[in-house]
Amino acid sequence: MDALLVILAIVAYSLAMAVILPGLLHKKGIPMSKALTLSGVGLLAHGALTASLIFEGQGQNLGLLNVTLLVSFIISCALTITIPKTKLWFLLPIAYGFSILNLIAATWLPVDYITHLEGRIGIVFHVSMALFSYATLTIAALYALQMAWLDYKLKHKNSQALNPNLPPLLKVERQLFNLILVGTGLLSVTLVTGLLFVPDIFASGKGHKILFSFAAWIIYSVLIWGHFKQGWRGNKVTWMTLIGAICLTLGYFGSRFVREVLLT
């Protein structure tokens, strides 16, 4: 059953990308209903597989690849649901490509990390906030990349920047900072709940998580202050957003990747 879900998700995502990319590259109209239907099929299969791999009966399998599969599902789902409003078609092939890689890795390179979250409401809340903050700020990093690309095209008077399927630069910037505000708020809750509900948060092998997460929180907080008080924009915003996302990735997944994937 899992193999069928993987194939269905990969095929649906691939077909959705095949529908979206021509419109982005050649200014053709993107058939929204067709693209969203294929995307919906991919998301349903992706979500079903994620649930099957994580909730496997003897507990919750929160191995690194299962967690990245869940994160990629959250990102793809959020971008797809908001596409009629945001028009950020450029980001969907990136998200779907990342999801396809995660689907393949989680299925054919399984890593078990069984935990039991039953009755541990504080830990569940902390983990949920961590996942949503990471997904939100990862999406913000994708927005920053698109903003930098649009800015480059406009400065070089490239007609691709005027593609009707792409959103205006100022709209992308506004959405970027909305995401950073929400993501930083969720990250703040993650840090506080980690201190409250994770008793061994500074233990060996875990201390780097709080360190990198706090570093990312400082970066995003300074960026928010700089944008709204000092008018920061452009490359400075892009680089700070990306550095913050890298810090979170190292904090959330760095040691687990080495321990569960490279050393296994």
PyMOL commands that set and color helices and strands:
alter all, ss='L'
color gray80, all
select helices_A, chain A and resi 2-26+32-54+64-86+91-108+121-155+159-162+169-197+207-230+235-262
alter helices_A, ss='H'
color red, helices_A
select strands_A, chain A and resi 60-61+114-115
alter strands_A, ss='S'
color yellow, strands_A
deselect
rebuild
show_as cartoon
